[in-house]
Amino acid sequence: MTQVKSGDTVRVHYTGTLTDGQTFDSSEGRDPLEFVVGSGQIIPGLDAAMEGMAVGEKKTVDVPADQAYGQPDPNAQQAVPRAEIPEDIPLDLGTQLQVQTPQGQVMPVTVVEVTEEQVILDANHPLAGKDLTFAIELVDIT
């Protein structure tokens, strides 16, 4: 039986949950996720779990934050003067916005604090600092 090795293109169905059981992502109702094992296309902890799996095999993988999206970086937060944000932009806590860097790159940010004078925007990945669990099923190796 063929087993996954680094460099293989695989297709997997998955459900990702937080430690409290809340689902944050799933391929249910969609095509399986396709990626090249060992290429860095997905988080390291899940990538490493693929090696040795056979088509049809299912398993549950616990991925610590350091092997997922890393720890939150305090330098990824920025205070923006509230006066510089257009009136029509929603500033509710947890709102996800997109900002453009001086180099023209679009970056997702989350509103984490709002005062009369400023808005704190966080560019950390929403799952940074969180341990994750994935239920995976290997659908195909190509």
HELIX and SHEET records of a PDB file:
HELIX    1   1 PRO A   44  MET A   50  1                                   7    
HELIX    2   2 ALA A   65  GLN A   67  5                                   3    
HELIX    3   3 PRO A   74  ALA A   76  5                                   3    
HELIX    4   4 ARG A   82  GLU A   84  5                                   3    
SHEET    1   A 3 THR A  23  SER A  26  0                                        
SHEET    2   A 3 THR A   9  LEU A  18 -1                                        
SHEET    3   A 3 LEU A  33  VAL A  36 -1                                        
SHEET    1   B 4 THR A  23  SER A  26  0                                        
SHEET    2   B 4 THR A   9  LEU A  18 -1                                        
SHEET    3   B 4 LEU A 132  ILE A 141 -1                                        
SHEET    4   B 4 LYS A  58  VAL A  63 -1                                        
SHEET    1   C 4 GLN A  77  PRO A  81  0                                        
SHEET    2   C 4 GLN A 118  ASP A 122 -1                                        
SHEET    3   C 4 VAL A 106  VAL A 114 -1                                        
SHEET    4   C 4 GLN A  96  GLN A 100 -1                                        
END                                                                             
